[in-house]
Amino acid sequence: MRYEYKVVQLREGLIGGKMSADKLEKVLNEWAAQGWHLRTITTAEVKGRVGPGGTEGVLVTFERPVG
């Protein structure tokens, strides 16, 4: 069976802050409704649009069968 993958980058606000469980749950449910299954959640430094540094965020990887 072949699979396709989708990676979603999440962070809470432009200048940092904690990732809320409610926001993560909403994203998971939105992608699940489209047939995507959660594969992994990885913490990462996500580059911001403001300033030289990054903010803590997560990369959420989903997969679903193709065809």
PDBQT receptor file of N, H, CA, C and O in Angstrom, charges set to zero:
ATOM      1  N   MET A   1       0.837  -1.176   0.000  1.00  0.00    +0.000 N 
ATOM      2  CA  MET A   1       0.000   0.000   0.000  1.00  0.00    +0.000 C 
ATOM      3  C   MET A   1       0.889   1.248   0.000  1.00  0.00    +0.000 C 
ATOM      4  O   MET A   1       1.910   1.299   0.686  1.00  0.00    +0.000 OA
ATOM      5  N   ARG A   2       0.481   2.244  -0.779  1.00  0.00    +0.000 N 
ATOM      6  H   ARG A   2      -0.348   2.203  -1.336  1.00  0.00    +0.000 HD
ATOM      7  CA  ARG A   2       1.234   3.507  -0.841  1.00  0.00    +0.000 C 
ATOM      8  C   ARG A   2       0.574   4.530   0.077  1.00  0.00    +0.000 C 
ATOM      9  O   ARG A   2      -0.635   4.493   0.305  1.00  0.00    +0.000 OA
ATOM     10  N   TYR A   3       1.392   5.442   0.598  1.00  0.00    +0.000 N 
ATOM     11  H   TYR A   3       2.374   5.472   0.413  1.00  0.00    +0.000 HD
ATOM     12  CA  TYR A   3       0.903   6.487   1.494  1.00  0.00    +0.000 C 
ATOM     13  C   TYR A   3       1.354   7.854   1.014  1.00  0.00    +0.000 C 
ATOM     14  O   TYR A   3       2.356   7.979   0.309  1.00  0.00    +0.000 OA
ATOM     15  N   GLU A   4       0.610   8.872   1.399  1.00  0.00    +0.000 N 
ATOM     16  H   GLU A   4      -0.204   8.770   1.971  1.00  0.00    +0.000 HD
ATOM     17  CA  GLU A   4       1.047  10.244   1.217  1.00  0.00    +0.000 C 
ATOM     18  C   GLU A   4       1.127  10.881   2.605  1.00  0.00    +0.000 C 
ATOM     19  O   GLU A   4       0.480  10.427   3.548  1.00  0.00    +0.000 OA
ATOM     20  N   TYR A   5       1.925  11.934   2.711  1.00  0.00    +0.000 N 
ATOM     21  H   TYR A   5       2.451  12.304   1.945  1.00  0.00    +0.000 HD
ATOM     22  CA  TYR A   5       2.195  12.568   4.001  1.00  0.00    +0.000 C 
ATOM     23  C   TYR A   5       1.940  14.057   3.945  1.00  0.00    +0.000 C 
ATOM     24  O   TYR A   5       2.088  14.691   2.901  1.00  0.00    +0.000 OA
ATOM     25  N   LYS A   6       1.560  14.598   5.068  1.00  0.00    +0.000 N 
ATOM     26  H   LYS A   6       1.440  14.083   5.917  1.00  0.00    +0.000 HD
ATOM     27  CA  LYS A   6       1.326  16.030   5.229  1.00  0.00    +0.000 C 
ATOM     28  C   LYS A   6       2.010  16.453   6.524  1.00  0.00    +0.000 C 
ATOM     29  O   LYS A   6       1.797  15.834   7.566  1.00  0.00    +0.000 OA
ATOM     30  N   VAL A   7       2.835  17.508   6.472  1.00  0.00    +0.000 N 
ATOM     31  H   VAL A   7       3.009  18.011   5.625  1.00  0.00    +0.000 HD
ATOM     32  CA  VAL A   7       3.494  18.035   7.663  1.00  0.00    +0.000 C 
ATOM     33  C   VAL A   7       2.925  19.418   7.946  1.00  0.00    +0.000 C 
ATOM     34  O   VAL A   7       2.938  20.291   7.078  1.00  0.00    +0.000 OA
ATOM     35  N   VAL A   8       2.429  19.611   9.156  1.00  0.00    +0.000 N 
ATOM     36  H   VAL A   8       2.419  18.902   9.861  1.00  0.00    +0.000 HD
ATOM     37  CA  VAL A   8       1.835  20.875   9.574  1.00  0.00    +0.000 C 
ATOM     38  C   VAL A   8       2.716  21.479  10.661  1.00  0.00    +0.000 C 
ATOM     39  O   VAL A   8       3.055  20.814  11.641  1.00  0.00    +0.000 OA
ATOM     40  N   GLN A   9       3.077  22.730  10.481  1.00  0.00    +0.000 N 
ATOM     41  H   GLN A   9       2.801  23.269   9.685  1.00  0.00    +0.000 HD
ATOM     42  CA  GLN A   9       3.917  23.453  11.442  1.00  0.00    +0.000 C 
ATOM     43  C   GLN A   9       3.008  24.281  12.353  1.00  0.00    +0.000 C 
ATOM     44  O   GLN A   9       2.204  25.079  11.870  1.00  0.00    +0.000 OA
ATOM     45  N   LEU A  10       3.133  24.096  13.654  1.00  0.00    +0.000 N 
ATOM     46  H   LEU A  10       3.786  23.448  14.046  1.00  0.00    +0.000 HD
ATOM     47  CA  LEU A  10       2.296  24.829  14.606  1.00  0.00    +0.000 C 
ATOM     48  C   LEU A  10       3.149  25.565  15.619  1.00  0.00    +0.000 C 
ATOM     49  O   LEU A  10       4.177  25.063  16.073  1.00  0.00    +0.000 OA
ATOM     50  N   ARG A  11       2.710  26.754  15.963  1.00  0.00    +0.000 N 
ATOM     51  H   ARG A  11       1.875  27.162  15.595  1.00  0.00    +0.000 HD
ATOM     52  CA  ARG A  11       3.311  27.487  17.063  1.00  0.00    +0.000 C 
ATOM     53  C   ARG A  11       2.241  28.407  17.624  1.00  0.00    +0.000 C 
ATOM     54  O   ARG A  11       1.246  28.692  16.957  1.00  0.00    +0.000 OA
ATOM     55  N   GLU A  12       2.441  28.859  18.821  1.00  0.00    +0.000 N 
ATOM     56  H   GLU A  12       3.249  28.627  19.363  1.00  0.00    +0.000 HD
ATOM     57  CA  GLU A  12       1.442  29.674  19.505  1.00  0.00    +0.000 C 
ATOM     58  C   GLU A  12       1.882  31.128  19.444  1.00  0.00    +0.000 C 
ATOM     59  O   GLU A  12       2.657  31.565  20.295  1.00  0.00    +0.000 OA
ATOM     60  N   GLY A  13       1.417  31.881  18.474  1.00  0.00    +0.000 N 
ATOM     61  H   GLY A  13       0.787  31.526  17.783  1.00  0.00    +0.000 HD
ATOM     62  CA  GLY A  13       1.732  33.305  18.380  1.00  0.00    +0.000 C 
ATOM     63  C   GLY A  13       3.039  33.574  17.654  1.00  0.00    +0.000 C 
ATOM     64  O   GLY A  13       3.805  32.651  17.375  1.00  0.00    +0.000 OA
ATOM     65  N   LEU A  14       3.290  34.831  17.353  1.00  0.00    +0.000 N 
ATOM     66  H   LEU A  14       2.668  35.580  17.580  1.00  0.00    +0.000 HD
ATOM     67  CA  LEU A  14       4.468  35.214  16.590  1.00  0.00    +0.000 C 
ATOM     68  C   LEU A  14       5.745  35.241  17.415  1.00  0.00    +0.000 C 
ATOM     69  O   LEU A  14       6.827  34.988  16.886  1.00  0.00    +0.000 OA
ATOM     70  N   ILE A  15       5.634  35.543  18.701  1.00  0.00    +0.000 N 
ATOM     71  H   ILE A  15       4.754  35.749  19.130  1.00  0.00    +0.000 HD
ATOM     72  CA  ILE A  15       6.853  35.726  19.488  1.00  0.00    +0.000 C 
ATOM     73  C   ILE A  15       6.986  34.654  20.563  1.00  0.00    +0.000 C 
ATOM     74  O   ILE A  15       7.705  34.862  21.540  1.00  0.00    +0.000 OA
ATOM     75  N   GLY A  16       6.336  33.550  20.418  1.00  0.00    +0.000 N 
ATOM     76  H   GLY A  16       5.751  33.381  19.624  1.00  0.00    +0.000 HD
ATOM     77  CA  GLY A  16       6.523  32.458  21.370  1.00  0.00    +0.000 C 
ATOM     78  C   GLY A  16       5.268  32.145  22.146  1.00  0.00    +0.000 C 
ATOM     79  O   GLY A  16       4.159  32.470  21.724  1.00  0.00    +0.000 OA
ATOM     80  N   GLY A  17       5.453  31.515  23.275  1.00  0.00    +0.000 N 
ATOM     81  H   GLY A  17       6.354  31.251  23.619  1.00  0.00    +0.000 HD
ATOM     82  CA  GLY A  17       4.335  31.080  24.090  1.00  0.00    +0.000 C 
ATOM     83  C   GLY A  17       4.179  29.583  24.015  1.00  0.00    +0.000 C 
ATOM     84  O   GLY A  17       4.729  28.929  23.129  1.00  0.00    +0.000 OA
ATOM     85  N   LYS A  18       3.445  29.061  24.924  1.00  0.00    +0.000 N 
ATOM     86  H   LYS A  18       2.998  29.592  25.644  1.00  0.00    +0.000 HD
ATOM     87  CA  LYS A  18       3.224  27.610  24.993  1.00  0.00    +0.000 C 
ATOM     88  C   LYS A  18       2.169  27.186  23.971  1.00  0.00    +0.000 C 
ATOM     89  O   LYS A  18       1.232  27.927  23.674  1.00  0.00    +0.000 OA
ATOM     90  N   MET A  19       2.344  25.985  23.447  1.00  0.00    +0.000 N 
ATOM     91  H   MET A  19       3.105  25.383  23.689  1.00  0.00    +0.000 HD
ATOM     92  CA  MET A  19       1.363  25.413  22.534  1.00  0.00    +0.000 C 
ATOM     93  C   MET A  19       0.174  24.952  23.365  1.00  0.00    +0.000 C 
ATOM     94  O   MET A  19       0.342  24.165  24.296  1.00  0.00    +0.000 OA
ATOM     95  N   SER A  20      -1.011  25.423  23.046  1.00  0.00    +0.000 N 
ATOM     96  H   SER A  20      -1.148  26.062  22.289  1.00  0.00    +0.000 HD
ATOM     97  CA  SER A  20      -2.182  25.027  23.813  1.00  0.00    +0.000 C 
ATOM     98  C   SER A  20      -2.703  23.671  23.339  1.00  0.00    +0.000 C 
ATOM     99  O   SER A  20      -2.666  23.351  22.151  1.00  0.00    +0.000 OA
ATOM    100  N   ALA A  21      -3.181  22.894  24.289  1.00  0.00    +0.000 N 
ATOM    101  H   ALA A  21      -3.210  23.154  25.254  1.00  0.00    +0.000 HD
ATOM    102  CA  ALA A  21      -3.741  21.587  23.958  1.00  0.00    +0.000 C 
ATOM    103  C   ALA A  21      -4.986  21.748  23.091  1.00  0.00    +0.000 C 
ATOM    104  O   ALA A  21      -5.232  20.930  22.205  1.00  0.00    +0.000 OA
ATOM    105  N   ASP A  22      -5.770  22.794  23.338  1.00  0.00    +0.000 N 
ATOM    106  H   ASP A  22      -5.570  23.458  24.058  1.00  0.00    +0.000 HD
ATOM    107  CA  ASP A  22      -6.979  23.022  22.548  1.00  0.00    +0.000 C 
ATOM    108  C   ASP A  22      -6.654  23.268  21.078  1.00  0.00    +0.000 C 
ATOM    109  O   ASP A  22      -7.330  22.747  20.191  1.00  0.00    +0.000 OA
ATOM    110  N   LYS A  23      -5.617  24.062  20.826  1.00  0.00    +0.000 N 
ATOM    111  H   LYS A  23      -5.068  24.485  21.547  1.00  0.00    +0.000 HD
ATOM    112  CA  LYS A  23      -5.228  24.351  19.441  1.00  0.00    +0.000 C 
ATOM    113  C   LYS A  23      -4.755  23.077  18.748  1.00  0.00    +0.000 C 
ATOM    114  O   LYS A  23      -5.134  22.809  17.608  1.00  0.00    +0.000 OA
ATOM    115  N   LEU A  24      -3.931  22.294  19.434  1.00  0.00    +0.000 N 
ATOM    116  H   LEU A  24      -3.623  22.511  20.360  1.00  0.00    +0.000 HD
ATOM    117  CA  LEU A  24      -3.428  21.052  18.854  1.00  0.00    +0.000 C 
ATOM    118  C   LEU A  24      -4.577  20.081  18.582  1.00  0.00    +0.000 C 
ATOM    119  O   LEU A  24      -4.626  19.457  17.522  1.00  0.00    +0.000 OA
ATOM    120  N   GLU A  25      -5.487  19.956  19.525  1.00  0.00    +0.000 N 
ATOM    121  H   GLU A  25      -5.447  20.463  20.386  1.00  0.00    +0.000 HD
ATOM    122  CA  GLU A  25      -6.632  19.059  19.353  1.00  0.00    +0.000 C 
ATOM    123  C   GLU A  25      -7.484  19.479  18.160  1.00  0.00    +0.000 C 
ATOM    124  O   GLU A  25      -7.945  18.627  17.400  1.00  0.00    +0.000 OA
ATOM    125  N   LYS A  26      -7.695  20.773  17.988  1.00  0.00    +0.000 N 
ATOM    126  H   LYS A  26      -7.320  21.465  18.605  1.00  0.00    +0.000 HD
ATOM    127  CA  LYS A  26      -8.480  21.276  16.857  1.00  0.00    +0.000 C 
ATOM    128  C   LYS A  26      -7.821  20.898  15.528  1.00  0.00    +0.000 C 
ATOM    129  O   LYS A  26      -8.495  20.445  14.604  1.00  0.00    +0.000 OA
ATOM    130  N   VAL A  27      -6.511  21.087  15.439  1.00  0.00    +0.000 N 
ATOM    131  H   VAL A  27      -5.964  21.455  16.190  1.00  0.00    +0.000 HD
ATOM    132  CA  VAL A  27      -5.783  20.752  14.204  1.00  0.00    +0.000 C 
ATOM    133  C   VAL A  27      -5.863  19.250  13.926  1.00  0.00    +0.000 C 
ATOM    134  O   VAL A  27      -6.117  18.842  12.793  1.00  0.00    +0.000 OA
ATOM    135  N   LEU A  28      -5.650  18.431  14.950  1.00  0.00    +0.000 N 
ATOM    136  H   LEU A  28      -5.444  18.762  15.871  1.00  0.00    +0.000 HD
ATOM    137  CA  LEU A  28      -5.720  16.977  14.768  1.00  0.00    +0.000 C 
ATOM    138  C   LEU A  28      -7.089  16.549  14.253  1.00  0.00    +0.000 C 
ATOM    139  O   LEU A  28      -7.182  15.724  13.344  1.00  0.00    +0.000 OA
ATOM    140  N   ASN A  29      -8.147  17.104  14.828  1.00  0.00    +0.000 N 
ATOM    141  H   ASN A  29      -8.072  17.774  15.566  1.00  0.00    +0.000 HD
ATOM    142  CA  ASN A  29      -9.502  16.750  14.405  1.00  0.00    +0.000 C 
ATOM    143  C   ASN A  29      -9.818  17.242  12.995  1.00  0.00    +0.000 C 
ATOM    144  O   ASN A  29     -10.517  16.559  12.246  1.00  0.00    +0.000 OA
ATOM    145  N   GLU A  30      -9.310  18.422  12.624  1.00  0.00    +0.000 N 
ATOM    146  H   GLU A  30      -8.742  18.976  13.233  1.00  0.00    +0.000 HD
ATOM    147  CA  GLU A  30      -9.542  18.937  11.276  1.00  0.00    +0.000 C 
ATOM    148  C   GLU A  30      -8.925  18.022  10.223  1.00  0.00    +0.000 C 
ATOM    149  O   GLU A  30      -9.561  17.719   9.213  1.00  0.00    +0.000 OA
ATOM    150  N   TRP A  31      -7.685  17.580  10.454  1.00  0.00    +0.000 N 
ATOM    151  H   TRP A  31      -7.168  17.826  11.274  1.00  0.00    +0.000 HD
ATOM    152  CA  TRP A  31      -7.023  16.707   9.476  1.00  0.00    +0.000 C 
ATOM    153  C   TRP A  31      -7.614  15.301   9.501  1.00  0.00    +0.000 C 
ATOM    154  O   TRP A  31      -7.703  14.655   8.457  1.00  0.00    +0.000 OA
ATOM    155  N   ALA A  32      -8.018  14.820  10.667  1.00  0.00    +0.000 N 
ATOM    156  H   ALA A  32      -7.945  15.345  11.515  1.00  0.00    +0.000 HD
ATOM    157  CA  ALA A  32      -8.645  13.494  10.764  1.00  0.00    +0.000 C 
ATOM    158  C   ALA A  32      -9.942  13.457   9.967  1.00  0.00    +0.000 C 
ATOM    159  O   ALA A  32     -10.266  12.439   9.356  1.00  0.00    +0.000 OA
ATOM    160  N   ALA A  33     -10.677  14.546   9.970  1.00  0.00    +0.000 N 
ATOM    161  H   ALA A  33     -10.415  15.373  10.467  1.00  0.00    +0.000 HD
ATOM    162  CA  ALA A  33     -11.935  14.617   9.221  1.00  0.00    +0.000 C 
ATOM    163  C   ALA A  33     -11.701  14.484   7.718  1.00  0.00    +0.000 C 
ATOM    164  O   ALA A  33     -12.615  14.125   6.975  1.00  0.00    +0.000 OA
ATOM    165  N   GLN A  34     -10.476  14.773   7.269  1.00  0.00    +0.000 N 
ATOM    166  H   GLN A  34      -9.734  15.065   7.872  1.00  0.00    +0.000 HD
ATOM    167  CA  GLN A  34     -10.127  14.647   5.855  1.00  0.00    +0.000 C 
ATOM    168  C   GLN A  34      -9.455  13.305   5.549  1.00  0.00    +0.000 C 
ATOM    169  O   GLN A  34      -8.956  13.100   4.442  1.00  0.00    +0.000 OA
ATOM    170  N   GLY A  35      -9.440  12.397   6.518  1.00  0.00    +0.000 N 
ATOM    171  H   GLY A  35      -9.845  12.564   7.417  1.00  0.00    +0.000 HD
ATOM    172  CA  GLY A  35      -8.898  11.061   6.293  1.00  0.00    +0.000 C 
ATOM    173  C   GLY A  35      -7.437  10.880   6.665  1.00  0.00    +0.000 C 
ATOM    174  O   GLY A  35      -6.868   9.818   6.413  1.00  0.00    +0.000 OA
ATOM    175  N   TRP A  36      -6.815  11.898   7.261  1.00  0.00    +0.000 N 
ATOM    176  H   TRP A  36      -7.277  12.761   7.466  1.00  0.00    +0.000 HD
ATOM    177  CA  TRP A  36      -5.405  11.808   7.648  1.00  0.00    +0.000 C 
ATOM    178  C   TRP A  36      -5.281  11.169   9.031  1.00  0.00    +0.000 C 
ATOM    179  O   TRP A  36      -6.105  11.414   9.912  1.00  0.00    +0.000 OA
ATOM    180  N   HIS A  37      -4.245  10.350   9.213  1.00  0.00    +0.000 N 
ATOM    181  H   HIS A  37      -3.575  10.151   8.497  1.00  0.00    +0.000 HD
ATOM    182  CA  HIS A  37      -3.934   9.711  10.497  1.00  0.00    +0.000 C 
ATOM    183  C   HIS A  37      -2.659  10.326  11.050  1.00  0.00    +0.000 C 
ATOM    184  O   HIS A  37      -1.701  10.571  10.316  1.00  0.00    +0.000 OA
ATOM    185  N   LEU A  38      -2.661  10.573  12.354  1.00  0.00    +0.000 N 
ATOM    186  H   LEU A  38      -3.439  10.375  12.950  1.00  0.00    +0.000 HD
ATOM    187  CA  LEU A  38      -1.469  11.131  12.998  1.00  0.00    +0.000 C 
ATOM    188  C   LEU A  38      -0.334  10.130  12.918  1.00  0.00    +0.000 C 
ATOM    189  O   LEU A  38      -0.506   8.955  13.245  1.00  0.00    +0.000 OA
ATOM    190  N   ARG A  39       0.819  10.595  12.484  1.00  0.00    +0.000 N 
ATOM    191  H   ARG A  39       0.958  11.549  12.219  1.00  0.00    +0.000 HD
ATOM    192  CA  ARG A  39       2.016   9.748  12.409  1.00  0.00    +0.000 C 
ATOM    193  C   ARG A  39       2.985  10.104  13.533  1.00  0.00    +0.000 C 
ATOM    194  O   ARG A  39       3.367   9.235  14.316  1.00  0.00    +0.000 OA
ATOM    195  N   THR A  40       3.390  11.380  13.622  1.00  0.00    +0.000 N 
ATOM    196  H   THR A  40       3.080  12.087  12.986  1.00  0.00    +0.000 HD
ATOM    197  CA  THR A  40       4.301  11.815  14.680  1.00  0.00    +0.000 C 
ATOM    198  C   THR A  40       4.043  13.280  15.031  1.00  0.00    +0.000 C 
ATOM    199  O   THR A  40       3.494  14.049  14.242  1.00  0.00    +0.000 OA
ATOM    200  N   ILE A  41       4.463  13.632  16.243  1.00  0.00    +0.000 N 
ATOM    201  H   ILE A  41       4.909  13.007  16.884  1.00  0.00    +0.000 HD
ATOM    202  CA  ILE A  41       4.521  15.025  16.667  1.00  0.00    +0.000 C 
ATOM    203  C   ILE A  41       5.942  15.249  17.162  1.00  0.00    +0.000 C 
ATOM    204  O   ILE A  41       6.419  14.528  18.038  1.00  0.00    +0.000 OA
ATOM    205  N   THR A  42       6.620  16.249  16.601  1.00  0.00    +0.000 N 
ATOM    206  H   THR A  42       6.233  16.835  15.889  1.00  0.00    +0.000 HD
ATOM    207  CA  THR A  42       8.014  16.530  16.925  1.00  0.00    +0.000 C 
ATOM    208  C   THR A  42       8.150  17.983  17.342  1.00  0.00    +0.000 C 
ATOM    209  O   THR A  42       7.643  18.874  16.659  1.00  0.00    +0.000 OA
ATOM    210  N   THR A  43       8.835  18.237  18.464  1.00  0.00    +0.000 N 
ATOM    211  H   THR A  43       9.248  17.514  19.018  1.00  0.00    +0.000 HD
ATOM    212  CA  THR A  43       9.095  19.627  18.833  1.00  0.00    +0.000 C 
ATOM    213  C   THR A  43      10.219  20.160  17.963  1.00  0.00    +0.000 C 
ATOM    214  O   THR A  43      11.130  19.426  17.577  1.00  0.00    +0.000 OA
ATOM    215  N   ALA A  44      10.141  21.447  17.660  1.00  0.00    +0.000 N 
ATOM    216  H   ALA A  44       9.401  22.043  17.973  1.00  0.00    +0.000 HD
ATOM    217  CA  ALA A  44      11.134  22.055  16.781  1.00  0.00    +0.000 C 
ATOM    218  C   ALA A  44      11.205  23.541  17.035  1.00  0.00    +0.000 C 
ATOM    219  O   ALA A  44      10.258  24.145  17.539  1.00  0.00    +0.000 OA
ATOM    220  N   GLU A  45      12.336  24.127  16.681  1.00  0.00    +0.000 N 
ATOM    221  H   GLU A  45      13.105  23.636  16.272  1.00  0.00    +0.000 HD
ATOM    222  CA  GLU A  45      12.431  25.580  16.689  1.00  0.00    +0.000 C 
ATOM    223  C   GLU A  45      11.899  26.057  15.349  1.00  0.00    +0.000 C 
ATOM    224  O   GLU A  45      12.441  25.713  14.299  1.00  0.00    +0.000 OA
ATOM    225  N   VAL A  46      10.845  26.843  15.388  1.00  0.00    +0.000 N 
ATOM    226  H   VAL A  46      10.405  27.123  16.241  1.00  0.00    +0.000 HD
ATOM    227  CA  VAL A  46      10.183  27.312  14.182  1.00  0.00    +0.000 C 
ATOM    228  C   VAL A  46      10.564  28.764  13.974  1.00  0.00    +0.000 C 
ATOM    229  O   VAL A  46      10.328  29.600  14.846  1.00  0.00    +0.000 OA
ATOM    230  N   LYS A  47      11.146  29.068  12.837  1.00  0.00    +0.000 N 
ATOM    231  H   LYS A  47      11.338  28.388  12.129  1.00  0.00    +0.000 HD
ATOM    232  CA  LYS A  47      11.587  30.435  12.552  1.00  0.00    +0.000 C 
ATOM    233  C   LYS A  47      10.391  31.370  12.453  1.00  0.00    +0.000 C 
ATOM    234  O   LYS A  47       9.392  31.066  11.800  1.00  0.00    +0.000 OA
ATOM    235  N   GLY A  48      10.517  32.515  13.118  1.00  0.00    +0.000 N 
ATOM    236  H   GLY A  48      11.328  32.762  13.648  1.00  0.00    +0.000 HD
ATOM    237  CA  GLY A  48       9.451  33.503  13.104  1.00  0.00    +0.000 C 
ATOM    238  C   GLY A  48       9.652  34.534  12.017  1.00  0.00    +0.000 C 
ATOM    239  O   GLY A  48      10.701  34.589  11.375  1.00  0.00    +0.000 OA
ATOM    240  N   ARG A  49       8.649  35.337  11.824  1.00  0.00    +0.000 N 
ATOM    241  H   ARG A  49       7.797  35.293  12.345  1.00  0.00    +0.000 HD
ATOM    242  CA  ARG A  49       8.741  36.414  10.842  1.00  0.00    +0.000 C 
ATOM    243  C   ARG A  49       9.326  37.673  11.464  1.00  0.00    +0.000 C 
ATOM    244  O   ARG A  49       9.747  38.585  10.752  1.00  0.00    +0.000 OA
ATOM    245  N   VAL A  50       9.354  37.722  12.786  1.00  0.00    +0.000 N 
ATOM    246  H   VAL A  50       9.013  36.981  13.365  1.00  0.00    +0.000 HD
ATOM    247  CA  VAL A  50       9.834  38.903  13.482  1.00  0.00    +0.000 C 
ATOM    248  C   VAL A  50      11.106  38.554  14.235  1.00  0.00    +0.000 C 
ATOM    249  O   VAL A  50      11.097  37.642  15.061  1.00  0.00    +0.000 OA
ATOM    250  N   GLY A  51      12.183  39.247  13.974  1.00  0.00    +0.000 N 
ATOM    251  H   GLY A  51      12.191  39.988  13.302  1.00  0.00    +0.000 HD
ATOM    252  CA  GLY A  51      13.423  39.034  14.713  1.00  0.00    +0.000 C 
ATOM    253  C   GLY A  51      14.230  37.866  14.202  1.00  0.00    +0.000 C 
ATOM    254  O   GLY A  51      13.765  37.090  13.368  1.00  0.00    +0.000 OA
ATOM    255  N   PRO A  52      15.459  37.745  14.715  1.00  0.00    +0.000 N 
ATOM    256  CA  PRO A  52      16.384  36.731  14.220  1.00  0.00    +0.000 C 
ATOM    257  C   PRO A  52      16.166  35.333  14.799  1.00  0.00    +0.000 C 
ATOM    258  O   PRO A  52      16.588  34.350  14.190  1.00  0.00    +0.000 OA
ATOM    259  N   GLY A  53      15.520  35.222  15.954  1.00  0.00    +0.000 N 
ATOM    260  H   GLY A  53      15.177  36.021  16.448  1.00  0.00    +0.000 HD
ATOM    261  CA  GLY A  53      15.400  33.927  16.621  1.00  0.00    +0.000 C 
ATOM    262  C   GLY A  53      14.199  33.138  16.161  1.00  0.00    +0.000 C 
ATOM    263  O   GLY A  53      13.457  33.559  15.274  1.00  0.00    +0.000 OA
ATOM    264  N   GLY A  54      14.022  31.987  16.779  1.00  0.00    +0.000 N 
ATOM    265  H   GLY A  54      14.625  31.645  17.499  1.00  0.00    +0.000 HD
ATOM    266  CA  GLY A  54      12.877  31.155  16.495  1.00  0.00    +0.000 C 
ATOM    267  C   GLY A  54      12.020  31.005  17.729  1.00  0.00    +0.000 C 
ATOM    268  O   GLY A  54      12.362  31.520  18.793  1.00  0.00    +0.000 OA
ATOM    269  N   THR A  55      10.938  30.321  17.599  1.00  0.00    +0.000 N 
ATOM    270  H   THR A  55      10.660  29.902  16.734  1.00  0.00    +0.000 HD
ATOM    271  CA  THR A  55      10.065  30.033  18.716  1.00  0.00    +0.000 C 
ATOM    272  C   THR A  55       9.870  28.524  18.793  1.00  0.00    +0.000 C 
ATOM    273  O   THR A  55      10.009  27.809  17.800  1.00  0.00    +0.000 OA
ATOM    274  N   GLU A  56       9.550  28.064  19.977  1.00  0.00    +0.000 N 
ATOM    275  H   GLU A  56       9.437  28.644  20.784  1.00  0.00    +0.000 HD
ATOM    276  CA  GLU A  56       9.261  26.645  20.113  1.00  0.00    +0.000 C 
ATOM    277  C   GLU A  56       7.933  26.339  19.438  1.00  0.00    +0.000 C 
ATOM    278  O   GLU A  56       6.960  27.078  19.587  1.00  0.00    +0.000 OA
ATOM    279  N   GLY A  57       7.908  25.280  18.721  1.00  0.00    +0.000 N 
ATOM    280  H   GLY A  57       8.699  24.679  18.600  1.00  0.00    +0.000 HD
ATOM    281  CA  GLY A  57       6.686  24.866  18.050  1.00  0.00    +0.000 C 
ATOM    282  C   GLY A  57       6.714  23.367  17.851  1.00  0.00    +0.000 C 
ATOM    283  O   GLY A  57       7.594  22.678  18.368  1.00  0.00    +0.000 OA
ATOM    284  N   VAL A  58       5.760  22.869  17.109  1.00  0.00    +0.000 N 
ATOM    285  H   VAL A  58       5.046  23.429  16.690  1.00  0.00    +0.000 HD
ATOM    286  CA  VAL A  58       5.716  21.443  16.825  1.00  0.00    +0.000 C 
ATOM    287  C   VAL A  58       5.491  21.229  15.336  1.00  0.00    +0.000 C 
ATOM    288  O   VAL A  58       4.844  22.029  14.661  1.00  0.00    +0.000 OA
ATOM    289  N   LEU A  59       6.045  20.129  14.847  1.00  0.00    +0.000 N 
ATOM    290  H   LEU A  59       6.571  19.479  15.396  1.00  0.00    +0.000 HD
ATOM    291  CA  LEU A  59       5.757  19.656  13.495  1.00  0.00    +0.000 C 
ATOM    292  C   LEU A  59       4.886  18.420  13.654  1.00  0.00    +0.000 C 
ATOM    293  O   LEU A  59       5.274  17.456  14.315  1.00  0.00    +0.000 OA
ATOM    294  N   VAL A  60       3.721  18.454  13.053  1.00  0.00    +0.000 N 
ATOM    295  H   VAL A  60       3.406  19.237  12.517  1.00  0.00    +0.000 HD
ATOM    296  CA  VAL A  60       2.768  17.352  13.160  1.00  0.00    +0.000 C 
ATOM    297  C   VAL A  60       2.733  16.670  11.795  1.00  0.00    +0.000 C 
ATOM    298  O   VAL A  60       2.428  17.307  10.787  1.00  0.00    +0.000 OA
ATOM    299  N   THR A  61       3.041  15.384  11.764  1.00  0.00    +0.000 N 
ATOM    300  H   THR A  61       3.289  14.867  12.583  1.00  0.00    +0.000 HD
ATOM    301  CA  THR A  61       3.071  14.632  10.515  1.00  0.00    +0.000 C 
ATOM    302  C   THR A  61       1.890  13.679  10.453  1.00  0.00    +0.000 C 
ATOM    303  O   THR A  61       1.653  12.891  11.369  1.00  0.00    +0.000 OA
ATOM    304  N   PHE A  62       1.158  13.771   9.354  1.00  0.00    +0.000 N 
ATOM    305  H   PHE A  62       1.351  14.411   8.610  1.00  0.00    +0.000 HD
ATOM    306  CA  PHE A  62      -0.001  12.908   9.117  1.00  0.00    +0.000 C 
ATOM    307  C   PHE A  62       0.284  12.031   7.912  1.00  0.00    +0.000 C 
ATOM    308  O   PHE A  62       1.111  12.367   7.064  1.00  0.00    +0.000 OA
ATOM    309  N   GLU A  63      -0.422  10.882   7.846  1.00  0.00    +0.000 N 
ATOM    310  H   GLU A  63      -1.094  10.609   8.535  1.00  0.00    +0.000 HD
ATOM    311  CA  GLU A  63      -0.336  10.025   6.664  1.00  0.00    +0.000 C 
ATOM    312  C   GLU A  63      -1.722   9.507   6.334  1.00  0.00    +0.000 C 
ATOM    313  O   GLU A  63      -2.607   9.435   7.187  1.00  0.00    +0.000 OA
ATOM    314  N   ARG A  64      -1.883   9.143   5.053  1.00  0.00    +0.000 N 
ATOM    315  H   ARG A  64      -1.164   9.201   4.360  1.00  0.00    +0.000 HD
ATOM    316  CA  ARG A  64      -3.123   8.479   4.623  1.00  0.00    +0.000 C 
ATOM    317  C   ARG A  64      -2.799   7.657   3.376  1.00  0.00    +0.000 C 
ATOM    318  O   ARG A  64      -1.891   7.987   2.613  1.00  0.00    +0.000 OA
ATOM    319  N   PRO A  65      -3.552   6.595   3.189  1.00  0.00    +0.000 N 
ATOM    320  CA  PRO A  65      -3.335   5.764   2.010  1.00  0.00    +0.000 C 
ATOM    321  C   PRO A  65      -3.661   6.531   0.731  1.00  0.00    +0.000 C 
ATOM    322  O   PRO A  65      -4.570   7.361   0.705  1.00  0.00    +0.000 OA
ATOM    323  N   VAL A  66      -2.912   6.243  -0.322  1.00  0.00    +0.000 N 
ATOM    324  H   VAL A  66      -2.173   5.569  -0.301  1.00  0.00    +0.000 HD
ATOM    325  CA  VAL A  66      -3.143   6.847  -1.632  1.00  0.00    +0.000 C 
ATOM    326  C   VAL A  66      -3.976   5.868  -2.447  1.00  0.00    +0.000 C 
ATOM    327  O   VAL A  66      -3.704   4.668  -2.480  1.00  0.00    +0.000 OA
ATOM    328  N   GLY A  67      -4.993   6.408  -3.100  1.00  0.00    +0.000 N 
ATOM    329  H   GLY A  67      -5.214   7.383  -3.072  1.00  0.00    +0.000 HD
ATOM    330  CA  GLY A  67      -5.795   5.593  -4.000  1.00  0.00    +0.000 C 
ATOM    331  C   GLY A  67      -6.826   4.859  -3.284  1.00  0.00    +0.000 C 
ATOM    332  O   GLY A  67      -7.595   4.119  -3.898  1.00  0.00    +0.000 OA
TER     333      GLY A  67
